[in-house]
Amino acid sequence: MNGTISGYLVNAVTGEIASSSELSLTRAGVRGQSLTQADRRGHFTFTSLPSGRYSLGVYDNRYAPLYRNLSLEEGETIDDLEISLTPAAFIKGRILDEEGHPPQGCHLTLIRQGNRRGRSGYVSDSGDHKVTEDGYFSSPPLNPGRYFLRFAGILRKPTANSPSQPTPEAMQQRIFDFLYPNAEEVKEASPFDLQIGQTMTDLEVRIPRPIWRTVRGKVTGALPENLANMCVMFTRDRGMLDDLGGGGPEIQADGTFEYDVRPGRYRLSVWEMTSPTQEGFTQMTKQFASVEVVVGPQDLDGIEIQVSPPTTGKD
């Protein structure tokens, strides 16, 4: 015998009906989801539900996203479930380079206090959000709280004396990635404290000129004989629980490596990779060793990553 979950949506501040919101229901351990929409009276219903644990999500651009966990027994009916939605807050503005031009491409990431894998700290709030070609950006609907902004993208190519097909090196020098207004770590960035339903508009962000430094080093110790699929992965430490991208160079036959990065703290990890697919994709298969470095105002030379021999158990 199947069960039912039904209820209604209201504005948490005014108590008014919240109609036309979309709802999703996901059963734990089962792929896919059921979708429905609240009617003009704010009511919603999910029927023919097996027993189990469910996650109910509500999506509406007027309100902050809401998720609620529910447990349904065999044949149980949960009705008159009141869901209170918080009016959404927004951060809106425009990002331009030093000359007042929008970037060629850019994404916005919102950062807040949160939890990951049982740890508390700074996390990405809702992934990356694309900035328009004119440089305008808007956050998704947000709950009230403190947020930090990260912008990453590529500057437009210079108009004067620039080749039609820029070199990879010239392209790299146009890549930017910073925390507002121009910080290396979250704790150094400027926060935005949003109230319920507040919309912050007309924020103008200027892109600092990208600065790059070269890191050179060598991997030593118990390395595989064939280094063809070995690389050093650079992961930037922004003071967050989430890693925000990464990349790195292949290890040369003599164990050396060289890579250009922006100033900041990094974790350098030695990885074995799969051979590239026909599409050029690879996957990391085994990590050998890692070190942490700080890249400052000058190039960084002489980094050594020592790979220890594998330990063997005793009988």
Secondary structure, DSSP 8 states (H G I E B T S, - for coil): --EEEEEEEEETTT--B--S-EEEEEETT--S-EEEE--TTSEEEEEEE-SEEEEEEEE-TTB--EEEEEEE-TT-EEEEEEEEE-B-BEEEEEEE-TTS---SEEEEEEEEEEEETTEEEEEEEEEEEE--TTSEEE---B-SEEEEEEEEEE----STT--SS--HHHHHTTEEEEETTTBSSGGGS--EEE-TT-EEEEEEEE------EEEEEEEEES--S--TTEEEEEEEE-SSSS----B--B--TTSEEEEEE-SEEEEEEEEEE----TTS---EEEEEEEEEEEE-SS-EEEEEEEE--------
